[in-house]
Amino acid sequence: MKKSTVWLFISFSFLLLGGVMLALEHHFYQYVDTQGVLHESLFLPLGVLSMILGGSLLSVTLMYRLLSSFKSGASRPGMQG
């Protein structure tokens, strides 16, 4: 398996994990008490961090794949004009 495929799988896993954590935060743990104080769990910062990490990894992996496809396309014989 190629390295970029593994990184692509890892980035989608982080995005999925972040989405699940944010959904759990929204449905179960976030509430405002009688004094108007918002109570949140650790799912919110971990979910946001996972989404940011997954998005960053995804963009770097896609840029790597795009650049490597340009390099391999330019180095093939017969592809030049």
Biopython code that builds the backbone (N, CA, C, O; Angstrom):
import numpy as np
from Bio.PDB.StructureBuilder import StructureBuilder

atoms = [
    (1, "MET", "N", (0.839, -1.173, 0.000)),
    (1, "MET", "CA", (0.000, 0.000, 0.000)),
    (1, "MET", "C", (0.891, 1.246, 0.000)),
    (1, "MET", "O", (1.915, 1.302, 0.682)),
    (2, "LYS", "N", (0.477, 2.226, -0.773)),
    (2, "LYS", "CA", (1.266, 3.450, -0.873)),
    (2, "LYS", "C", (1.138, 4.278, 0.401)),
    (2, "LYS", "O", (0.134, 4.210, 1.110)),
    (3, "LYS", "N", (2.180, 5.060, 0.674)),
    (3, "LYS", "CA", (2.168, 5.913, 1.860)),
    (3, "LYS", "C", (1.035, 6.929, 1.815)),
    (3, "LYS", "O", (0.406, 7.205, 2.836)),
    (4, "SER", "N", (0.773, 7.486, 0.637)),
    (4, "SER", "CA", (-0.269, 8.506, 0.550)),
    (4, "SER", "C", (-1.651, 7.907, 0.805)),
    (4, "SER", "O", (-2.542, 8.601, 1.295)),
    (5, "THR", "N", (-1.838, 6.633, 0.479)),
    (5, "THR", "CA", (-3.115, 5.986, 0.763)),
    (5, "THR", "C", (-3.302, 5.808, 2.263)),
    (5, "THR", "O", (-4.407, 5.984, 2.778)),
    (6, "VAL", "N", (-2.237, 5.462, 2.962)),
    (6, "VAL", "CA", (-2.308, 5.316, 4.413)),
    (6, "VAL", "C", (-2.615, 6.664, 5.057)),
    (6, "VAL", "O", (-3.455, 6.741, 5.953)),
    (7, "TRP", "N", (-1.950, 7.721, 4.614)),
    (7, "TRP", "CA", (-2.204, 9.048, 5.175)),
    (7, "TRP", "C", (-3.615, 9.528, 4.857)),
    (7, "TRP", "O", (-4.238, 10.218, 5.664)),
    (8, "LEU", "N", (-4.117, 9.161, 3.677)),
    (8, "LEU", "CA", (-5.483, 9.512, 3.316)),
    (8, "LEU", "C", (-6.476, 8.819, 4.255)),
    (8, "LEU", "O", (-7.440, 9.440, 4.701)),
    (9, "PHE", "N", (-6.248, 7.541, 4.556)),
    (9, "PHE", "CA", (-7.092, 6.803, 5.486)),
    (9, "PHE", "C", (-7.027, 7.417, 6.889)),
    (9, "PHE", "O", (-8.051, 7.537, 7.561)),
    (10, "ILE", "N", (-5.833, 7.802, 7.328)),
    (10, "ILE", "CA", (-5.676, 8.410, 8.652)),
    (10, "ILE", "C", (-6.405, 9.747, 8.723)),
    (10, "ILE", "O", (-7.049, 10.048, 9.727)),
    (11, "SER", "N", (-6.309, 10.544, 7.673)),
    (11, "SER", "CA", (-6.970, 11.853, 7.694)),
    (11, "SER", "C", (-8.487, 11.699, 7.714)),
    (11, "SER", "O", (-9.166, 12.441, 8.425)),
    (12, "PHE", "N", (-9.036, 10.749, 6.948)),
    (12, "PHE", "CA", (-10.475, 10.527, 6.992)),
    (12, "PHE", "C", (-10.909, 9.970, 8.341)),
    (12, "PHE", "O", (-12.015, 10.251, 8.803)),
    (13, "SER", "N", (-10.044, 9.181, 8.974)),
    (13, "SER", "CA", (-10.354, 8.657, 10.305)),
    (13, "SER", "C", (-10.429, 9.782, 11.329)),
    (13, "SER", "O", (-11.322, 9.791, 12.175)),
    (14, "PHE", "N", (-9.500, 10.730, 11.260)),
    (14, "PHE", "CA", (-9.542, 11.884, 12.169)),
    (14, "PHE", "C", (-10.788, 12.733, 11.918)),
    (14, "PHE", "O", (-11.409, 13.217, 12.865)),
    (15, "LEU", "N", (-11.158, 12.916, 10.649)),
    (15, "LEU", "CA", (-12.367, 13.682, 10.357)),
    (15, "LEU", "C", (-13.610, 12.977, 10.893)),
    (15, "LEU", "O", (-14.500, 13.627, 11.441)),
    (16, "LEU", "N", (-13.678, 11.669, 10.741)),
    (16, "LEU", "CA", (-14.813, 10.913, 11.262)),
    (16, "LEU", "C", (-14.854, 10.950, 12.785)),
    (16, "LEU", "O", (-15.915, 11.132, 13.382)),
    (17, "LEU", "N", (-13.689, 10.777, 13.410)),
    (17, "LEU", "CA", (-13.612, 10.831, 14.868)),
    (17, "LEU", "C", (-14.041, 12.206, 15.390)),
    (17, "LEU", "O", (-14.774, 12.298, 16.375)),
    (18, "GLY", "N", (-13.593, 13.250, 14.741)),
    (18, "GLY", "CA", (-13.992, 14.598, 15.142)),
    (18, "GLY", "C", (-15.476, 14.825, 14.984)),
    (18, "GLY", "O", (-16.103, 15.450, 15.840)),
    (19, "GLY", "N", (-16.052, 14.326, 13.899)),
    (19, "GLY", "CA", (-17.486, 14.463, 13.697)),
    (19, "GLY", "C", (-18.288, 13.719, 14.749)),
    (19, "GLY", "O", (-19.303, 14.221, 15.232)),
    (20, "VAL", "N", (-17.836, 12.522, 15.105)),
    (20, "VAL", "CA", (-18.519, 11.747, 16.138)),
    (20, "VAL", "C", (-18.427, 12.456, 17.489)),
    (20, "VAL", "O", (-19.413, 12.532, 18.221)),
    (21, "MET", "N", (-17.249, 12.970, 17.815)),
    (21, "MET", "CA", (-17.090, 13.669, 19.093)),
    (21, "MET", "C", (-17.952, 14.922, 19.168)),
    (21, "MET", "O", (-18.539, 15.208, 20.212)),
    (22, "LEU", "N", (-18.033, 15.671, 18.076)),
    (22, "LEU", "CA", (-18.865, 16.874, 18.072)),
    (22, "LEU", "C", (-20.353, 16.523, 18.149)),
    (22, "LEU", "O", (-21.126, 17.248, 18.775)),
    (23, "ALA", "N", (-20.759, 15.415, 17.518)),
    (23, "ALA", "CA", (-22.148, 14.987, 17.605)),
    (23, "ALA", "C", (-22.483, 14.540, 19.028)),
    (23, "ALA", "O", (-23.558, 14.849, 19.541)),
    (24, "LEU", "N", (-21.558, 13.811, 19.664)),
    (24, "LEU", "CA", (-21.773, 13.407, 21.052)),
    (24, "LEU", "C", (-21.870, 14.612, 21.975)),
    (24, "LEU", "O", (-22.710, 14.647, 22.875)),
    (25, "GLU", "N", (-21.020, 15.586, 21.755)),
    (25, "GLU", "CA", (-21.050, 16.813, 22.557)),
    (25, "GLU", "C", (-22.394, 17.513, 22.405)),
    (25, "GLU", "O", (-22.988, 17.965, 23.384)),
    (26, "HIS", "N", (-22.854, 17.594, 21.187)),
    (26, "HIS", "CA", (-24.099, 18.322, 20.918)),
    (26, "HIS", "C", (-25.309, 17.608, 21.513)),
    (26, "HIS", "O", (-26.204, 18.259, 22.053)),
    (27, "HIS", "N", (-25.347, 16.302, 21.425)),
    (27, "HIS", "CA", (-26.543, 15.568, 21.839)),
    (27, "HIS", "C", (-26.592, 15.245, 23.328)),
    (27, "HIS", "O", (-27.681, 15.141, 23.892)),
    (28, "PHE", "N", (-25.449, 15.086, 23.972)),
    (28, "PHE", "CA", (-25.488, 14.583, 25.337)),
    (28, "PHE", "C", (-24.951, 15.542, 26.396)),
    (28, "PHE", "O", (-25.509, 15.597, 27.492)),
    (29, "TYR", "N", (-23.908, 16.288, 26.116)),
    (29, "TYR", "CA", (-23.180, 16.936, 27.194)),
    (29, "TYR", "C", (-23.322, 18.441, 27.264)),
    (29, "TYR", "O", (-22.937, 19.022, 28.278)),
    (30, "GLN", "N", (-23.827, 19.082, 26.292)),
    (30, "GLN", "CA", (-23.862, 20.538, 26.295)),
    (30, "GLN", "C", (-25.198, 21.020, 26.838)),
    (30, "GLN", "O", (-26.252, 20.697, 26.291)),
    (31, "TYR", "N", (-25.151, 21.788, 27.911)),
    (31, "TYR", "CA", (-26.387, 22.340, 28.468)),
    (31, "TYR", "C", (-26.079, 23.627, 29.220)),
    (31, "TYR", "O", (-24.937, 23.892, 29.593)),
    (32, "VAL", "N", (-27.112, 24.411, 29.431)),
    (32, "VAL", "CA", (-27.021, 25.652, 30.196)),
    (32, "VAL", "C", (-27.795, 25.430, 31.494)),
    (32, "VAL", "O", (-28.960, 25.034, 31.471)),
    (33, "ASP", "N", (-27.138, 25.687, 32.621)),
    (33, "ASP", "CA", (-27.808, 25.465, 33.908)),
    (33, "ASP", "C", (-28.733, 26.634, 34.238)),
    (33, "ASP", "O", (-28.906, 27.547, 33.431)),
    (34, "THR", "N", (-29.319, 26.598, 35.418)),
    (34, "THR", "CA", (-30.304, 27.612, 35.800)),
    (34, "THR", "C", (-29.701, 28.995, 36.003)),
    (34, "THR", "O", (-30.412, 29.998, 35.953)),
    (35, "GLN", "N", (-28.391, 29.052, 36.232)),
    (35, "GLN", "CA", (-27.729, 30.340, 36.422)),
    (35, "GLN", "C", (-27.158, 30.899, 35.121)),
    (35, "GLN", "O", (-26.522, 31.953, 35.125)),
    (36, "GLY", "N", (-27.381, 30.196, 34.007)),
    (36, "GLY", "CA", (-26.934, 30.684, 32.711)),
    (36, "GLY", "C", (-25.510, 30.307, 32.354)),
    (36, "GLY", "O", (-24.926, 30.900, 31.448)),
    (37, "VAL", "N", (-24.939, 29.331, 33.050)),
    (37, "VAL", "CA", (-23.571, 28.904, 32.771)),
    (37, "VAL", "C", (-23.608, 27.728, 31.792)),
    (37, "VAL", "O", (-24.330, 26.753, 32.001)),
    (38, "LEU", "N", (-22.831, 27.835, 30.739)),
    (38, "LEU", "CA", (-22.758, 26.768, 29.744)),
    (38, "LEU", "C", (-21.803, 25.688, 30.222)),
    (38, "LEU", "O", (-20.658, 25.978, 30.568)),
    (39, "HIS", "N", (-22.263, 24.450, 30.245)),
    (39, "HIS", "CA", (-21.440, 23.312, 30.648)),
    (39, "HIS", "C", (-21.112, 22.485, 29.415)),
    (39, "HIS", "O", (-22.003, 22.077, 28.671)),
    (40, "GLU", "N", (-19.831, 22.245, 29.209)),
    (40, "GLU", "CA", (-19.369, 21.457, 28.075)),
    (40, "GLU", "C", (-18.409, 20.396, 28.567)),
    (40, "GLU", "O", (-17.802, 20.537, 29.629)),
    (41, "SER", "N", (-18.274, 19.343, 27.798)),
    (41, "SER", "CA", (-17.333, 18.288, 28.155)),
    (41, "SER", "C", (-16.058, 18.458, 27.348)),
    (41, "SER", "O", (-15.875, 19.450, 26.643)),
    (42, "LEU", "N", (-15.194, 17.485, 27.465)),
    (42, "LEU", "CA", (-13.925, 17.509, 26.735)),
    (42, "LEU", "C", (-14.113, 17.114, 25.273)),
    (42, "LEU", "O", (-13.176, 17.218, 24.481)),
    (43, "PHE", "N", (-15.325, 16.658, 24.904)),
    (43, "PHE", "CA", (-15.565, 16.260, 23.514)),
    (43, "PHE", "C", (-15.457, 17.442, 22.552)),
    (43, "PHE", "O", (-15.042, 17.261, 21.407)),
    (44, "LEU", "N", (-15.817, 18.631, 22.987)),
    (44, "LEU", "CA", (-15.778, 19.790, 22.087)),
    (44, "LEU", "C", (-14.354, 20.120, 21.649)),
    (44, "LEU", "O", (-14.107, 20.167, 20.444)),
    (45, "PRO", "N", (-13.400, 20.352, 22.557)),
    (45, "PRO", "CA", (-12.049, 20.668, 22.075)),
    (45, "PRO", "C", (-11.384, 19.493, 21.350)),
    (45, "PRO", "O", (-10.646, 19.699, 20.387)),
    (46, "LEU", "N", (-11.639, 18.267, 21.807)),
    (46, "LEU", "CA", (-11.055, 17.114, 21.120)),
    (46, "LEU", "C", (-11.660, 16.929, 19.732)),
    (46, "LEU", "O", (-10.961, 16.552, 18.791)),
    (47, "GLY", "N", (-12.949, 17.192, 19.606)),
    (47, "GLY", "CA", (-13.598, 17.093, 18.303)),
    (47, "GLY", "C", (-13.075, 18.137, 17.329)),
    (47, "GLY", "O", (-12.808, 17.831, 16.166)),
    (48, "VAL", "N", (-12.930, 19.356, 17.799)),
    (48, "VAL", "CA", (-12.411, 20.421, 16.938)),
    (48, "VAL", "C", (-10.956, 20.141, 16.560)),
    (48, "VAL", "O", (-10.560, 20.335, 15.410)),
    (49, "LEU", "N", (-10.170, 19.689, 17.522)),
    (49, "LEU", "CA", (-8.774, 19.364, 17.236)),
    (49, "LEU", "C", (-8.669, 18.223, 16.223)),
    (49, "LEU", "O", (-7.827, 18.266, 15.326)),
    (50, "SER", "N", (-9.512, 17.216, 16.361)),
    (50, "SER", "CA", (-9.501, 16.108, 15.406)),
    (50, "SER", "C", (-9.915, 16.563, 14.014)),
    (50, "SER", "O", (-9.342, 16.120, 13.019)),
    (51, "MET", "N", (-10.900, 17.440, 13.941)),
    (51, "MET", "CA", (-11.332, 17.951, 12.635)),
    (51, "MET", "C", (-10.230, 18.787, 11.976)),
    (51, "MET", "O", (-9.996, 18.675, 10.772)),
    (52, "ILE", "N", (-9.562, 19.617, 12.765)),
    (52, "ILE", "CA", (-8.470, 20.433, 12.215)),
    (52, "ILE", "C", (-7.316, 19.548, 11.765)),
    (52, "ILE", "O", (-6.761, 19.754, 10.686)),
    (53, "LEU", "N", (-6.953, 18.570, 12.581)),
    (53, "LEU", "CA", (-5.871, 17.662, 12.227)),
    (53, "LEU", "C", (-6.223, 16.840, 10.987)),
    (53, "LEU", "O", (-5.389, 16.670, 10.098)),
    (54, "GLY", "N", (-7.442, 16.334, 10.926)),
    (54, "GLY", "CA", (-7.869, 15.562, 9.756)),
    (54, "GLY", "C", (-7.905, 16.394, 8.493)),
    (54, "GLY", "O", (-7.485, 15.933, 7.432)),
    (55, "GLY", "N", (-8.405, 17.620, 8.595)),
    (55, "GLY", "CA", (-8.426, 18.504, 7.432)),
    (55, "GLY", "C", (-7.040, 18.886, 6.960)),
    (55, "GLY", "O", (-6.787, 18.966, 5.758)),
    (56, "SER", "N", (-6.141, 19.124, 7.902)),
    (56, "SER", "CA", (-4.760, 19.457, 7.537)),
    (56, "SER", "C", (-4.072, 18.277, 6.863)),
    (56, "SER", "O", (-3.408, 18.436, 5.838)),
    (57, "LEU", "N", (-4.233, 17.097, 7.443)),
    (57, "LEU", "CA", (-3.633, 15.905, 6.837)),
    (57, "LEU", "C", (-4.217, 15.618, 5.463)),
    (57, "LEU", "O", (-3.496, 15.216, 4.550)),
    (58, "LEU", "N", (-5.514, 15.822, 5.317)),
    (58, "LEU", "CA", (-6.148, 15.594, 4.030)),
    (58, "LEU", "C", (-5.622, 16.550, 2.970)),
    (58, "LEU", "O", (-5.337, 16.136, 1.846)),
    (59, "SER", "N", (-5.492, 17.816, 3.317)),
    (59, "SER", "CA", (-5.001, 18.785, 2.332)),
    (59, "SER", "C", (-3.539, 18.531, 1.971)),
    (59, "SER", "O", (-3.159, 18.664, 0.808)),
    (60, "VAL", "N", (-2.715, 18.167, 2.954)),
    (60, "VAL", "CA", (-1.310, 17.872, 2.652)),
    (60, "VAL", "C", (-1.204, 16.615, 1.791)),
    (60, "VAL", "O", (-0.407, 16.574, 0.854)),
    (61, "THR", "N", (-1.992, 15.600, 2.097)),
    (61, "THR", "CA", (-1.950, 14.362, 1.319)),
    (61, "THR", "C", (-2.426, 14.586, -0.110)),
    (61, "THR", "O", (-1.830, 14.065, -1.053)),
    (62, "LEU", "N", (-3.495, 15.358, -0.275)),
    (62, "LEU", "CA", (-3.973, 15.628, -1.630)),
    (62, "LEU", "C", (-2.989, 16.481, -2.420)),
    (62, "LEU", "O", (-2.829, 16.281, -3.624)),
    (63, "MET", "N", (-2.330, 17.425, -1.763)),
    (63, "MET", "CA", (-1.301, 18.212, -2.452)),
    (63, "MET", "C", (-0.119, 17.335, -2.859)),
    (63, "MET", "O", (0.434, 17.495, -3.947)),
    (64, "TYR", "N", (0.265, 16.411, -1.982)),
    (64, "TYR", "CA", (1.357, 15.488, -2.300)),
    (64, "TYR", "C", (0.994, 14.619, -3.499)),
    (64, "TYR", "O", (1.812, 14.421, -4.398)),
    (65, "ARG", "N", (-0.238, 14.102, -3.512)),
    (65, "ARG", "CA", (-0.669, 13.281, -4.638)),
    (65, "ARG", "C", (-0.728, 14.091, -5.927)),
    (65, "ARG", "O", (-0.345, 13.601, -6.989)),
    (66, "LEU", "N", (-1.202, 15.314, -5.838)),
    (66, "LEU", "CA", (-1.297, 16.169, -7.021)),
    (66, "LEU", "C", (0.087, 16.483, -7.574)),
    (66, "LEU", "O", (0.313, 16.392, -8.780)),
    (67, "LEU", "N", (1.013, 16.851, -6.693)),
    (67, "LEU", "CA", (2.363, 17.167, -7.153)),
    (67, "LEU", "C", (3.084, 15.933, -7.699)),
    (67, "LEU", "O", (3.815, 16.030, -8.685)),
    (68, "SER", "N", (2.885, 14.788, -7.071)),
    (68, "SER", "CA", (3.544, 13.581, -7.568)),
    (68, "SER", "C", (2.951, 13.140, -8.903)),
    (68, "SER", "O", (3.664, 12.574, -9.732)),
    (69, "SER", "N", (1.667, 13.388, -9.126)),
    (69, "SER", "CA", (1.092, 13.034, -10.428)),
    (69, "SER", "C", (1.611, 13.970, -11.519)),
    (69, "SER", "O", (1.805, 13.541, -12.656)),
    (70, "PHE", "N", (1.839, 15.244, -11.188)),
    (70, "PHE", "CA", (2.422, 16.161, -12.161)),
    (70, "PHE", "C", (3.859, 15.770, -12.487)),
    (70, "PHE", "O", (4.279, 15.828, -13.643)),
    (71, "LYS", "N", (4.609, 15.371, -11.463)),
    (71, "LYS", "CA", (6.002, 14.974, -11.696)),
    (71, "LYS", "C", (6.083, 13.704, -12.529)),
    (71, "LYS", "O", (6.911, 13.616, -13.436)),
    (72, "SER", "N", (5.245, 12.727, -12.242)),
    (72, "SER", "CA", (5.288, 11.477, -12.993)),
    (72, "SER", "C", (4.762, 11.679, -14.413)),
    (72, "SER", "O", (5.229, 11.011, -15.336)),
    (73, "GLY", "N", (3.811, 12.575, -14.608)),
    (73, "GLY", "CA", (3.289, 12.850, -15.943)),
    (73, "GLY", "C", (4.294, 13.581, -16.805)),
    (73, "GLY", "O", (4.355, 13.343, -18.011)),
    (74, "ALA", "N", (5.084, 14.463, -16.217)),
    (74, "ALA", "CA", (6.070, 15.220, -16.971)),
    (74, "ALA", "C", (7.295, 14.377, -17.324)),
    (74, "ALA", "O", (7.983, 14.673, -18.300)),
    (75, "SER", "N", (7.577, 13.326, -16.539)),
    (75, "SER", "CA", (8.768, 12.545, -16.797)),
    (75, "SER", "C", (8.519, 11.364, -17.730)),
    (75, "SER", "O", (9.466, 10.659, -18.078)),
    (76, "ARG", "N", (7.291, 11.128, -18.141)),
    (76, "ARG", "CA", (7.005, 10.029, -19.057)),
    (76, "ARG", "C", (7.466, 10.382, -20.462)),
    (76, "ARG", "O", (7.267, 11.511, -20.910)),
    (77, "PRO", "N", (8.077, 9.439, -21.163)),
    (77, "PRO", "CA", (8.482, 9.707, -22.543)),
    (77, "PRO", "C", (7.245, 9.748, -23.449)),
    (77, "PRO", "O", (6.297, 8.985, -23.266)),
    (78, "GLY", "N", (7.280, 10.639, -24.406)),
    (78, "GLY", "CA", (6.185, 10.756, -25.344)),
    (78, "GLY", "C", (5.066, 11.673, -24.875)),
    (78, "GLY", "O", (4.111, 11.892, -25.620)),
    (79, "MET", "N", (5.152, 12.201, -23.694)),
    (79, "MET", "CA", (4.110, 13.062, -23.172)),
    (79, "MET", "C", (4.363, 14.539, -23.534)),
    (79, "MET", "O", (3.498, 15.392, -23.331)),
    (80, "GLN", "N", (5.528, 14.817, -24.057)),
    (80, "GLN", "CA", (5.838, 16.201, -24.378)),
    (80, "GLN", "C", (5.435, 16.468, -25.822)),
    (80, "GLN", "O", (5.590, 15.617, -26.698)),
    (81, "GLY", "N", (4.927, 17.643, -26.042)),
    (81, "GLY", "CA", (4.478, 18.101, -27.190)),
    (81, "GLY", "C", (4.473, 18.157, -28.522)),
    (81, "GLY", "O", (3.688, 18.904, -29.106)),
]
sb = StructureBuilder()
sb.init_structure("model")
sb.init_model(0)
sb.init_chain("A")
sb.init_seg("    ")
for serial, (resi, resn, name, xyz) in enumerate(atoms, 1):
    if name == "N":
        sb.init_residue(resn, " ", resi, " ")
    sb.init_atom(name, np.array(xyz, "f"), 0.0, 1.0, " ", f" {name:<3s}", serial, name[0])
structure = sb.get_structure()
